[in-house]
Amino acid sequence: MDATRKTDDEQAARWNGPAAHAWVEAQPVLDELLRPFEDLLVEEVSAESGGHVLDVGCGTGSTTLAVARRLGPAGSCVGIDISEPMIAAARARAEREGTRAEFICADAQDEPLGPAAFDAIISRFGVMFFNDSVRAFSNLRRAAKDEGELRFLVWRGPAENPFMTTAERAAAPFLPNLPARRPDEPGQFAFADPDRIERILAESGWAGIDIRPIDVACTLPERELVGYFTRLGPLGLVLREADEQTRAQIIETVRAAFDRFVQGTEVRFTAACWMVGARASST
C-alpha cells in the first residue's frame, strides 16, 4: 500500500469511527463553541438570488444549514464530508428544520463535484485533513465557476492556540504513546504556515489569495469541559484504551491544567486562526 492510500484510509477510519461518533454526540456543545466562526463565514456568503455554495468538511452541518437559510429558496448549499455518522446527523438536522440543503458523504479531494457548479466554496476547519492538498484544492477549483470565491478558516500554530494542546500536554506523562503532532501532516495545525497555504492554492489554480490572521473569543460552559477533553482530540482517542485508575488520574490532572482558562461558570480562550480567501481565476 502506498503512503497516499494509507493516509486516505487512516482519515476515513478516523472520521467514521469513535471520533466521528464523539463529534455527533457533542454536536450541541460544539455548535455553540464554533458559532463565532460560522457567523464569520456566513457573512462572507452573498445572499443574492441564485447562489450555489459548497461547504467542505461540513461535519454535522451547522454551517451548511446556516448558509442555506441565508440564501433562501433561490439558492442552495451542499455540504460534503468523509464521515458517514456526521453526514447522517446533518441530514437529520436538515429534515427536522425543514431547511433546504444537500449533503454528500465523500472525500472532497477526489469526488467529482463540477465542473463549474458553485459560486462559492467555504469551509470551517474542514480542509486541513487532505493527504494531498494540491490535488484537493485543484478538484475544488474545477468545481468552482470562473471568478467563484473560496473562503475558509484554519488554525494558526499550536503555540498561538495553547487551549487546543493543553489536554495532551498535561496527559503526556501518563500516556507515552500519545501520538505527536507533526507539522504539515493532515491534522488540526496542518495549515499553520501561511506560506504553505499560499503555495498550495497557487499550485491548485486559485488567484487573488488573501490570508489574514483573526483572533476569536470562544466560550465553553465549564460543566462541559471534562466531556470535551475526554471525548475529542488526540486525548479523547487514546483515553478509551486506558484502565480505570489511569483514566481517573489523567482526568484530574488535565482538568487542573485548564484552570487558567476557567472564569466562573465559563471556559474562555482565544482562537488564533487564518481567514483565507481566493478566487477561481478565468485565466
N, C-alpha and C positions, 0 to 999 in steps of 0.2 A: 504493500500500500504506500503510495507516495505521500509526502508531507502535506500537500494541499488537501488530498482526500481525507487524511487523518484529521486535520483541523476542522474540515467541514463536518465530519462525523462527531467530533467532540462537541462542537457548538450545537448540533442537532440534538445530541444526547442531553446536554446540559439544559437546554431550553424546552425539552419535552419530558424531563424527569422531575425530581423533587424540587429543584429550584423554581421551575415554572409553577408548580402547584403552590409553592410558598408565596409567589407573587400574586396568584389568583386569590389566595386566602387573605392576603394583606391588602387587597385592592382598595378598600375604602380609605385605609390609612395612607397608602402611597399616593392615591389620587389627591388627597389634601396636601401632603408633603410636597408634591411636584406641581401643584396648581399654579404657582407663580411662573413656572417655565411654560406650561401650557398656555397661559394667558399671553406671554410674550410672542409665542408662535402664532396664536390665533389673530393677534393684532396685525401680523405681517401678511395675512391672507386677505386678498381683495374680496369684498362682498358683492362685487359686480356680477350680474347675471351671467350664467354660462361657465362659471369657474369649475374646473376639474382638478382636484388635488389628490396627491398620493402621500400617505403618511407611512414612512419606512420604520420598521421596528415598532409597530403600533402597540404591542403588548395587549393589555386588556381593553384598549380602545378609547380611553378618555379623550385624548387629543383629537382623534379621528371624529368622534361624535361632536366635540365642541366646534370643530371646523364645519362639519355638515350642518349644524344648527346655524352657524354664521352665514353660510352660503345660501341656505334655504332651498326650496324646491327647484330652482333654476340651475343649481349647481350640484356637484357630487363630490364625495370624499371616499377614497378607497384606502383601507389600512392593510398593510402586509406585514406578516411576522412568521418566523420559522416555528413558533411554538403552538402546537395544537391546543393545549389547555388554555392558553391565553386567547387564542382566536375564538375558541368556543365561548369563553366568557364574554368577549367583545360582542359576538353575535347575539348572545342572550341579552346583553345590556341594550343593544340597538332595538331588539324586539320589544323589550319592556318599555323603553322610552317612546317607541314609535318614531325614532329618528332614522332618516334615510341615509344609510351608509353601507358600504360593501366591505367585506373582509376576506382576504386571501391568505391561506396558510401555505407559505412557500418561502424560499430563500431569495430575497431581492437581488442577490448577487448574480443569479443566473435566470430567474424567472422571466419569460417573455412578457413585457409589460407595455410595449408600444406597437408600432412606432408612433412617436409624437402624440401621445394620448393625454398628456397632462399639462395644464397651465402652470402648475406649481408643484414642487416636491418638498416635503418638510420632514423633519424628524426630531423627536425629543429623546436624546440619548439612545438612539437606536442604530447608529451607523458605525459604532466602534468595534463591532464584533465580526466584521468580514475578514476572512483569511486572506483575500486578495482585494484590497480596497480599490485599486485602479480598475480591475475588472468590474467590481460592483458599481462604481460611480460611472464607468463607461456605459454599463447597462441602464443606469438611471438616466444618463444623458440621452440615450436613444428613446427613452420613454417620455422625455420632455419635448414639448413643442419648441420650435425656434424662438429664442428670447424668453423661454419659460424660466421661472425663478426657482432657485434652490435655496432653502433656508433650513439650517439645523443647529442644534445645541449639542455641545460635547463638553466634557470636563476638562479643565486645565490639570496641572500635575498634582500628585499626591501631597507634595509639600505645601501647596496652597489650599488643600482640602483635608486638613487633619481629622475632621469629623469622620470622613469616609474610611480612614485607616485605623481609627482608634481601637476598634474591636480586635482586629487581627494582631496589632502590635501588643495589646495587653494580654492576649491569649497565647502568644508565641512561646513563652516558657513552658506551657503545658502541652503544646502541640507542635513538636519539632518538624512534623511532616506537613504543616500548613503550607499550601502552595505559595511560592513567591510571585509577586507581580513583576513582569518583565516589560520594559519599555518597548513600544511598537508591536507587541503581540496583541491579538484580539482581546479586548477587555475594557474595563471602565476608563482607563487612562491612555488608551491607545492613540488618542489624538491630542495628547497634551502639548506636543510640539507644533506650533503654528506653521513653521516652515514645512513640516511633513504634510500638513493639511493642504497647504497651497500647492505643493508639488504633486500630490495625488490628484487634486482637482484639475490642475493644468494638464496633466497627462491624460486625464479622462475626457477632455474636450470641453471643460467649463471655462468661462471667461468672467471678467468683472469680479474677481474673487475679493471678498471683503471679510476680514477676520477681526472681530472686536472682542476685547475682554469685557465680561459683565460679572458683577458680584450680586448675588441674590440672597436676601434674607429668608431663611427657611425655619419653620417651626414644626415640632412634633410633640403631641401630648406625652408628658413624662410617663404616664401609665402604659404607653405603647412601646417604650424604649427597649425593654428586655425582649419582648416579642420581635421587635425589629432586628436586633443584632443576633438573636438566636435562630432566626429563620432565613435571613437574607445574607447575601455576600459570601465571601470565602469561608468565614467562620460558620455561617449557617449550614454550609455543605458538610464541613468536617465534623461539626458538633453532633450530628446524628449518629456518628460511629463511636462517640466517647462513652465510657462507662458512667454510671450514675454519679459516683463520687467525684470523678474528674469534671463532669459536666457542671456539678454544683459549684466546684471551686472556680471554674472558668467564668461562670455567670456572675459570681460575686466579685471577682477581680475585674472583669470587663465593665460591669455596671459602675464600679467605683471610678474607673478610668474616664467615664463620661461625665463625672460630676462637674467638670469645668464648663460643660455646655448646658447644665440644668439651671433654670431660673424659675423657681416656684413650681408651678404645675406644667411648665413647658420646657422642652429642649429646644435651644436656639443655636443656629450656626449659620455661617456664611458660605454659600456655594460659589466657588470660583470656576467660571465656565468661559467658553468661547461661543459667541454667536457668529455663525459662518453664513455668508451669503454668496451667491454666484448666479450666473445666468447661462442659459444654453445658447451659445453664440451660433448664429446662422452662417458664419464664415468658416 
